[in-house]
């Protein structure tokens, strides 16, 4: 029996996306999106209102961060985690591996991205970049999966593209579970 590695890699995340992650995001409100369960959270904030060491973003909202990341890193909100998945996990990889970006696409860079100021816009951004990631992975043949991921991937540069896809799948599943937990905490918070 011959395994279709491309299908296995794409189906792994696509199953999780369709069965768990995306349904858990349905009905996300702006209040949940920005909710800070503890003081000092990293969030997506109106430009000029952050007290984080660094802020990225080109539009009316910026994302909090610090480099290198402090240990332990601050708790982050649903808005922050969605921004990270959209830009750092999926968008940057779509831009560097799947044919570049059309001129009207957002730059998938923490400093240049236009972060969403509401949950609906963030979910639309997520849906768009996820579809492009999924389609990009499905377009990879066996030879492309065996090649090194390349210079744009830093510590992953010499690893195979298949290993990078597995890593991104883990990242999306991991951050999706964190978002689901934040939604549960929000629903059961003491008012």
C-alpha positions in Angstrom: 0.0 0.0 0.0 1.3 3.4 -0.9 0.6 6.3 1.5 -0.5 9.7 0.2 1.6 11.8 2.5 0.1 15.1 1.1 -3.5 13.9 1.9 -2.5 12.7 5.4 -0.9 16.0 6.3 -3.7 18.1 4.9 -6.4 15.9 6.3 -4.9 16.0 9.8 -5.5 19.7 10.3 -8.6 19.8 8.0 -10.4 17.2 10.2 -9.6 19.2 13.3 -10.6 22.5 11.7 -14.0 21.2 10.5 -14.8 18.9 13.5 -13.5 20.9 16.4 -11.8 24.3 16.0 -14.0 26.2 13.6 -17.2 25.1 15.2 -15.9 26.2 18.6 -15.3 29.7 17.1 -18.9 30.2 15.9 -20.7 32.9 17.8 -17.5 34.5 19.1 -18.4 37.9 20.5 -16.3 41.1 20.6 -16.4 40.9 24.4 -14.9 37.4 24.4 -12.4 38.3 21.7 -10.9 41.1 23.8 -11.5 39.6 27.3 -8.5 39.6 29.7 -8.9 36.8 32.3 -6.0 38.2 34.3 -4.1 41.5 34.6 -1.2 42.1 32.3 -2.5 40.1 29.3 -1.2 40.4 25.9 -4.0 41.6 23.6 -4.9 43.3 20.4 -5.6 47.0 21.3 -6.5 50.3 19.8 -3.3 51.9 18.6 -1.6 54.0 21.3 -3.3 52.2 24.3 -0.8 49.3 24.9 1.7 49.3 27.7 3.5 46.2 26.3 7.2 46.4 25.6 6.5 46.2 21.9 3.5 46.6 19.6 3.0 45.5 16.0 0.5 46.4 13.4 -0.2 48.9 10.7 -3.8 49.8 11.3 -6.0 51.1 14.0 -5.2 48.1 16.3 -1.8 46.7 17.4 -0.8 43.4 18.9 1.3 43.3 22.2 4.5 41.3 22.3 8.1 41.4 23.4 11.3 39.9 21.9 12.7 37.8 23.3 9.5 36.6 24.9 9.6 36.8 28.7 9.5 33.7 30.7 6.8 33.0 31.6 5.1 34.8 28.8 2.0 36.8 29.7 -1.4 35.2 29.4 -2.8 36.1 26.0 -6.4 36.8 24.9 -8.4 35.2 22.1 -7.7 38.3 20.0 -3.9 37.8 20.5 -4.0 34.1 19.8 -6.1 34.6 16.6 -3.6 37.3 15.5 -0.7 34.9 16.2 -2.4 32.0 14.2 -3.4 34.3 11.3 0.0 36.0 11.0 2.7 33.9 12.6 1.5 30.4 12.0 -0.5 30.4 8.8 0.0 33.7 7.0 3.8 33.9 7.0 3.9 30.3 5.7 1.4 31.0 2.9 3.4 34.0 1.9 6.7 32.2 1.8 5.7 28.8 0.4 2.6 29.1 -1.8 3.3 31.5 -4.6 3.7 34.8 -2.8 0.9 37.3 -2.2 -1.3 39.2 -4.6 -0.9 42.9 -4.4 -4.1 43.4 -2.4 -3.2 40.8 0.2 -2.2 41.9 3.7 1.5 41.5 4.6 1.7 38.6 7.0 4.3 40.2 9.2 3.6 41.1 12.9 4.7 44.7 12.4 2.8 45.3 9.1 -0.4 43.3 9.5 -3.7 45.1 10.0 -5.1 43.4 13.1 -8.9 43.0 13.5 -10.7 45.3 15.8 -13.6 42.9 16.2 -14.3 39.2 16.3 -16.1 38.9 13.0 -13.2 40.5 11.1 -10.7 38.3 12.8 -12.7 35.1 12.0 -12.9 36.2 8.3 -9.1 36.7 8.3 -8.6 33.3 9.9 -11.0 31.6 7.4 -9.2 33.2 4.4 -5.7 32.4 5.5 -6.6 28.8 6.6 -8.2 28.1 3.2 -5.0 29.3 1.5 -2.8 27.1 3.8 -5.0 24.1 3.3 -5.0 24.5 -0.5 -1.2 25.1 -0.5 -0.5 22.0 1.5 -2.8 20.0 -0.8 -0.8 21.2 -3.8 2.5 19.8 -2.5 3.8 16.6 -4.1 6.0 14.0 -2.6 9.2 15.7 -3.9 8.2 19.1 -2.5 7.4 17.5 0.9 10.9 16.0 1.1 12.8 19.3 0.3 14.1 21.5 3.1 11.6 24.1 4.2 14.0 26.9 3.4 15.7 30.0 4.7 12.5 31.8 5.6 11.8 29.1 8.3 14.8 29.9 10.6 15.3 26.9 12.8 13.1 24.8 10.5 15.2 25.8 7.4 16.9 22.4 7.0 14.0 20.3 8.0 11.7 18.9 5.4 8.5 20.7 4.3 6.6 17.7 5.6 8.0 18.4 9.1 7.1 22.1 8.8 3.5 21.2 7.8 3.3 18.9 10.9 4.7 21.7 13.1 2.1 24.2 11.8 -0.7 21.7 12.2 0.4 21.3 15.9 0.6 25.0 16.3 -2.9 25.6 15.0 -4.3 22.7 17.1 -2.5 23.9 20.2 -3.6 27.5 19.9 -7.1 26.4 18.9 -7.3 24.4 22.2 -6.2 27.5 24.1 -8.9 29.6 22.4 -11.5 27.0 23.3 -10.4 27.0 26.9 -10.6 30.8 27.0 -14.1 30.6 25.7 -15.0 28.1 28.4 -13.5 30.3 31.1 -15.3 33.4 29.7 -18.6 31.5 29.8 -18.1 30.4 33.4 -16.5 33.5 34.8 -17.9 34.9 38.0 -19.8 38.1 37.1 
